[in-house]
């Protein structure tokens, strides 16, 4: 396999993992904000 393509594939895998990590982080963050707002509205 071409080393350049190998490098490109490795970069793509790393980028997609980072993207998934960021997405899950923001998802948890928005969930926390929503539940905090609900908590404040209820009390």
N, C-alpha and C positions, 0 to 999 in steps of 0.2 A: 504493500500500500504506500501511496505517496506520503512522505513525512508532512508535507504542507496540509494535505487533506486530514491526516491524523491529528495534527495540531488544531485544525479548524473544528473537527468533531469534538475534541477535548474541550475547546473553548465553548462550543455550543452546549455541551452537557453542563459545564460549570455555570454558564449564564442561565440555563433553564432551572438549575437547582437554586441559584440565587433568587431568581424571579419567584419561584414557588415559596421560598422562605419569606420574601418581602410580602407576597400576597397573603400568606397565612398570618404574618405579623399584623398587617393592616386589618385583616378580618377579625382577629382577636381584639385589636384595639377598638374597632367600631362596635363590636359586641359589648365590650366593657363600657364604652361611652353610653350606649343605648340602655344597658341595665342600670348604670348610674343615674341616668335621667329618669328612668322608670321609678327607681328607688326614691329619688328626690320628689317626684310627682306624687307618689303614694303617701309618703310621710308628710 
